[in-house]
Amino acid sequence: MQDSNKEINKVTIKEVAQEAGVSVTTVSFILNGITDKCSLETRQKVLHAINILGYRPSRVAQCFARGKSDNIILLADKHKTVLQQAESFRLVRMLGKALERNKLNLIIRTYLEAIYVDSADAIICAGTEEETFRKIAAENFVPLLAVDSRIHDELFFQVFQDFETVMKAGGERFGGNFSVVLVDMYSESCKKEIREVCGNVTFLSEHGLENVPKGNIVTVNESLMNLPELADREKLLVPAITERRVDAILDCYYKAVKRETVKTHVVRI
């Protein structure tokens, strides 16, 4: 038996194989989750040897062996307002929790950084203009997903709010007497589609609160619900950032990395 006090970084996969009485290939299979190549007894022997020796496999080597990194890049524009930061934080928090449950890692970058991304299985672009999205697509060879953007190419998975549902909810609450007010986090093409569905929409910029119409408000942004400046308005929240929406993003990710054939890549939710 090998010395169990051996320094962790000195233990090799060959020593694990010797301890378990198996081949290096068998140890490699087990480390990378390939369980149909060996018996349960052999797997237990290898895991016991790993525990005894204190072996820690290289994460980089594991990712290389499996052909995936388990990393997802969330690529977002630099936020200009506190409201944008608040909405972005909600998405990051909820998406991060969902990915963690699925043993995936969320990495956040902005467009100010290089658009080439390494060590990622997919890129989620939030509020990206189509021109920028296509530049990112040209520089990277992993699946790209668009959130709150409208890319005129059915090749790419796209997830954004169903504003027909938003208008229906507003009509049920206020009749026709309401205004749609949104934090400005959408691409121009996406905003165009929102206006086509909702009519006159107020997109709040850095100093936009004074431009909010009088009367009832329908919004998808939780950050607008408790603002003192809008305390005198009746408001309805049809939330954009929900577990259902995050699940849709995750579902698109899995379909994209598996290259599944689907009827549509555009998901409104």
N, C-alpha and C positions, 0 to 999 in steps of 0.2 A: 504493500500500500504506500502511496506517495505521502510525503510529509504534509499534514493538513495545515501547518503553519506557513507553508510556502506563500510568498507574497502573491497577491491576486494577479498583478500584472505580469508575473512570471509564468503562470500556468498556461499551457498551450492546449489546443484541441487534441493534439497527439497524446498528451499525458492523460486527458480525459478518456480517450479511446483505450489506452493501456489499462487504466484503472477499471474500466467497465468490461474489458476483455472483448472489445468489438473493433471494427475498422473505423478509421477517420471518416470515411464516407457515411457510415451509419450515424455517427455523432452529428455530422453536418445535416443529414436529413432531419433528425430530431430537433436540432436547433432552429431549423427553418420551417417547422410545422408540417413536414411531410411524414405522415404517420402510417401510410399504407405500405411502406417499404420494410417495416420491422414489426416484431410482435410486441404486445404490451409488456411482457417480461423484460425484453431488451430495452424498451423505452424507460422502464423503471430503473434498470441498472445504470443507464446513462445519466438520468436525472439525479440519481443517488451519487454518482461519481462527481457530477458537477457541483452538487451541494457539499460533498466532503472536501473537494479541492478548492472550493471558492472560486470556480471559473466564471468569468464574466465575458460573454462573447462580444465582439466588436459590433456595434450597431450599424456602422458603415458597411461591414462585411455582410451582415445579415440582409441589409437592404439591397446590396449588389446581387447577392445570391437569389433573392426573391424577385428582383427586377422592379422593386418599388421602394419608395422612401417613407411612405405613410405621412408625408407632409402635404398640406394644402396651403397655397399662398392666397391670402385675401389682399387684392391690390385695389387701393382706394385713392381718391384724390385727396390733396391736403385740405382739411376742413377750415372754412373761413369764419364760421360762427360757432357760438356755444351750443346753439340748437342742433347744428350739424354734428358736433362732437357727441352730444347726448344721444342722438339717434344712432350714430355709428357705434357707440359703446354698447347700446342694447343689442345690436346685431352681432357684434364681436362676442359679447358675453354669452348669448344664447347659442350662437353657432359653435363657439369654443366648447361649451358643455356637451353639445350633441356629438361633436367630433371626438371629444375625450371618451365618451361612452362607447364609441366605436373604435377606440385605440388609434385615433388619427391625431396628427399635430396641426395646429393652426399657426401660421406665420403671417404677420401683417407687414405689408410694405406700401409705400406711396409711389405715385408716378414720378416723383422727383428723383427716385432712384433709377438705376438701369432697368430697362424693360426686359432684359434677358434674365430668366430665372433658372437656377439650377437646383437640384435635389428636391424636386417637387413632383407629385403625381398629377396635379391639376392646379389651375389658376382660376380663382373666382374674381371677376372684375365687377366692382360696385360703382354704378353711376357713370360708367365709362362712355365717352363719346366714341362713335363708331370708327372714326379715323384712327384714334389711339388704340382701340381694341384690335383693329386689323394690323397695326404695327406690332403689337404684342404677339399676335398670332403668327406673324412672319418670323419673329425672333425665337419662338419657343415651339417645341415639338411634343407638348403635352396637351390634354384637353383643356379648353377654355370655357368657362361658364359666365354668363352675363346676368347680373342682378340689377334691377332698376335701370336697365339700358335696353335699347331696341336695336338689334343688329339685323340688318336685312339680308340674312343668310341662314337658311334653315339647318345648316350644318351644325350650328352652335346651340347648345342648350341655353335657354333664357328663362329667368324666373322674375316675374314682377306682379305688382298688385292688380287684382281684378277690379277696376274702377266702376264697372257696371254694377257690381255688388255694393260698392261704396255708395253710388247714387241711389240704388234701391233702398238701402238702409236709411239714407238721409230723407228720402221721400216718405218712408213709413213713419219717421219720427217728426219731421217738420212739414210734411206736404211738399210744396215747391218752394218754400220760403227759407232758403239757406244758401250759404256760400261755402265752397270748398277751399280750404286753406292748408297748404302743405309746406313743410321745410324743404328748401331747394336742394335736393340731393339726387336729381335725376339727370340723365343725358338729355340733350335738346330734342332728339328724335322721340324719346320716351315722353317728354313733356308735351310734345305735339300730339301724341296719341291720347294723353290724359285730357288735354283740352278738347279733343274731338268727342270724347265721351262725356266730359263734365261741363263743357262750356267755359265760362269765365272762371279761371282758377287763379288764386293768389299764391305765388311761390315766394316764401319769405327769404329775403337776403339779409345781409348784416344789419341794415337799418329799416327792416320792412314792417315792423309791428304797427307803425302808424298808418300803414296802407291796408290793414285788414278791414274789410267791409263791415259795416254795422249789421247787427242782427245775428241770426243763428249761424253756427259754424259746424261744418262736418270736416273731420280731419282723420288721417291715418297715423299721425305722429303723437305719441304719448307725451312728448316734451311740451306740447302746446296746451295741455289740459289744465295745468295749474299756474300758468303765467299770470301775475297780478294785472298786467295790461289788458288781459282778456277776461278778467274776473266777472265782468258784467254781462258776458255773452252766454247764451245757452249753447252747449257744445256736445257733439256726438263723436265718439272715437270708434273708428272701424280699424283696429290696429294692423299695421303693415308687418310688424315683427312679431311673429307668433311661432309656436312650436310646429304648427302645421306647415308654415312657410319654410322654416329651417329644415324640416323633414323632406320637403320637396327639393330643396337645394342638395341635400345629402343623397336623395334618390337619383337626381340628375348626375351627381358626381359618380356614383357607382355605375350607372348606365354608360357614362362617358368613358370611364377607364376600362370598362369591359367591352367597349365598342358594340353595345347592343343596338340592334335595329328597332327603332320605334316609329310610330306614326307621325308624331310631332315632337319637336325639340322646344317648343314654346309652351311654358307653363304659366297660366294666370291663376293666382290664388290669393 
